[in-house]
Amino acid sequence: MILLVDIGNTRVKWALVRGVRLGRMRARVHGGDAKVLAAIVNRAPRSISRVVAVNVAGARFERALRAAVRERFGVRVELVRSTRAAGGVRNGYRETWRLGADRWVGVIGARALARARSVVVANAGTALTLDAVSSGGRHLGGAIVPGAEAMISAIIKGTHGIGRRARGGLASRRRLYAADTASALAAGAQFAAAALIDRAVDEAARELRATPLLILTGGAAPDLKAHLRHKARLVPNLVLHGLATLARGF
């Protein structure tokens, strides 16, 4: 049995792999406290033989995970880094380490889910990241912009009048033209993010000469899905799919 761990900037996600089957994803907000990793590891079955992880939360979390895994299971954590090629994908970045490890693992997971089809990955969180992969496994590269909430926060912090007028609004996100400032901010950010995702699919289709599968992941993904022109597949545990793919090939 394999324990998969995805340590993000705000949350830890984990799941078990039994044979070839990926189990149910669990998640917990860590709030910057690396001690949550020990609690997660200590609740996992003692029959765990391997732990495969990706971490973007810093060295303190890596040390905490290694220590907890060593104490409970007596094994070393297999920590995934961005590489030139893995899981059927060839990294499109000139310097592989500059592609975040979680993005890299997510791309590998998307490639596995898309099978022989080209794919665009939109990860909607604090940042909105976009990546495209050809049907042959060539990573085209990606784009990064602020996520919808980060867009709103930047406007509120950077202006006095809008910030003051945004307080107490309804923040409806279902239509573009809003009747209060909070809703106008929310709608503008959501529609802007959705428009970029749609454009990313169009650009990938033009370059690859085939319509790619669009995979949507990240905490803000459900809100964005309704605003897209292109059909999207929602995959909340995409990084865990990537870890599972890599674990099977280690």
Secondary structure, DSSP 8 states (H G I E B T S, - for coil): -EEEEEE-SSEEEEEEEETTEE---EEEE-TT-TTHHHHHHHHS-TT--EEEEEE-S-HHHHHHHHHHHHHHHS--EEE----SEETTEE---SSGGGS-HHHHHHHHHHHHHHTTS-EEEEEESSEEEEEEE-TTSBEEEEEEEE-HHHHHHHHHHH-SHHHHHHTT-----SSSS-SSHHHHHHHHHHHHHHHHHHHHHHHHHHHHTS--EEEEESTTHHHHHTT-SS--EE-TTHHHHHHHHHHHH-
